[in-house]
Amino acid sequence: MRILVTGGAGFVGSNLALRLKRLPSTDVCAFDNLRRRGSELALPRLRDGGVEFVHGDVRVPSDLSDVGPFDLLLECSAEPSVQAGYGGSPSYVLDTNLQGTIHCLEAARTHRADVIFLSTSRVYPIKGLRELPLVREGDRFDLPVHASGTGWSHRGISSDFPLGGHRSMYGATKLASELLVEEYRAMYGLRAVVNRCGVISGPWQMGKVDQGFVVLWAARHLFGGRLRYSGFGGHGLQVRDVLHVEDLWELILTEMHNLPACDGQVFNVGGGRERSVSLLELTGMCQERSGRQIEIAGDPETNPADVPYYVTDNTQIAAAAAWVPRRNMEMLLEDIFSWLRREQAYLEPILGGPTTPASALPGKS
């Protein structure tokens, strides 16, 4: 079996590629344009793990053609920032996330390959998420225990959440890509599954303001640097659930082994309520593990793309694939802090930043 992982030098792609390579009789090709700073650090890991690396761009069909035949496409490529296009041209996010998907699906059609497509929770509209009846519970926003509506409850957001309204260029390109995946299934008979992922984290994530906030928070506490609670009053109450990348790997493996049952499904995938955290809560966890406190300012102004709360309701994927995440926030932070300390010489120039303020929660997760 030959597997193509697009975005294969990114955080998610490289971790999944290395895991896939450990399967018996499996060849794995990691395909990436290395545009994101820090992605070059994945290359020695991929090489040592026996993963083939191809430097290419999903925006260029001939780059994908040069890869040759494959049996499964794991589509992890994306411009992952929900801020993409604000205050400037949306060309890169449109070309990468939408045109790139078309090129990937064409390659899958050519080789009759199965497709596992990683989408995002940001397909859900900003206005709808902002209108949830949130209340303050301690150091976080939360949904009332007995309240519910279409696609939401105390458990979180399900895939039935209404899709009407705007969602950012990033979210729009991923939703459009989901529709294209379904059309390729219907027209060409491809087997495909879509995972709408929330925040994913773990070692080797190059966290920054708009993507990878857990690693960024941990690194700034360990290496030094400023952070900022941005938006929704500037108190750090906004909440996301966080999925350990190892739990995502276990889901991908389950879907690979059960593609006939998962084919055509669109799943919400995340850490769930038990693995949700506010920025204020995360600060306390990082202070405890780093043994230090750093400056965290408050900025009440809310970015147009941000939402105060997103927690994944995993009920659908749990029923369809018997999958639930197993690693909690404590385990995730233990893995992240151990990695940061072990690789400090490499990581501090990238993840430290004494004069660089961090912002609110990321768009992707």
Secondary structure, 3 states (H helix, E strand, C coil): CEEEEECCCCHHHHHHHHHHHCCCCCEEEEEECCCCCCHHHHHHHHHHCCCEEEECCCCCHHHHHCCCCCCEEEECCCCCCCCCCCCCCCHHHHHHHHHHHHHHHHHHHHHCCEEEEEEEHHHCCHHHHHCCCCEEECCEEECCCCCEECCEECCEECCCCCCCCCCHHHHHHHHHHHHHHHHHHHHHCCCEEEEEECEEECCCCCCECCECHHHHHHHHHHHCECEEEECCCCCCCCEEEEEEHHHHHHHHHHHHHCHHHHCCCEEEECCCHHHEEEHHHHHHHHHHHHCCCCCEEEECCCCCCCCCEECECCHHHHHHHCCCCCCCHHHHHHHHHHHHHHCHHHHHHHHCECCCCCCCCCCCC
